């Protein structure tokens, strides 16, 4: 039988019935289900050409979308392909999924990858969550978030004029922090990031000097673990600079919580 495709409306009830035909699919990712469900509830789901696929009576692609329809409690319109050959499963999803950076780049944003990473870090700072929690938001939602927070774009572009990249620091994270620091004290925030990037006229007792040396050491290390630990180190240093205190040591304890930004 030749394969056929048409647009169908998938209700939560129909999704539940179709999932009974899901007999040999990959493990379910609830993170992906939640992201899709949020997009559906926010009216961000688009008829974009992606399809739910059936091989005979078996569901071979679409379990995450169907579970999201059930979780959202709302119907969606999508393409449905039936009559695919028996041996097509291993060839499904071979393309690279679009990142937030891809979406921002297509929209004409400069420094789109850094801006995409920065958006997820800024959201993590604002909501006091982890960077990973940002994946629960669709690219469309995060694109709107970037537009709603123009200070992040300004920070990314500003940092790109410094030597921060040469230091080996993740620009997205540093831009998010710079945007937050600027709200506290714009002049001090710019001075802090400039001194960190350039390293000029810093005494060895200056907290920024210690953080810069840490960055330099990690740049040459084969083990580059940034993430939350680095975020905490930068916040600690900023807090010391703002309060005009010295840092006897700069480190992160195991399972240490994120300090409040002064």
Protein Blocks (a to p, Z undefined) as FASTA:
>chain_A
ZZddddddddfklmmmmmmmmmbbcdddfklmmmmmmmmmnopaccehiacddehjacfb
hjlmmmmmmmnopacdddddehiafklmmmgokbccddfklmmmmnopahklmmmmmmmm
mmmmmnopafklmmmpcfklmmmmmmmmmmlmmmmmmmmmmmklmnopafklmmmmmmmm
mmmommlmmmmmmmmmnopaiafklmklmmmmmmmmmmmpmbdcekjmlmmmmmmmmmmm
mnopacfbacddehiacdddZZ
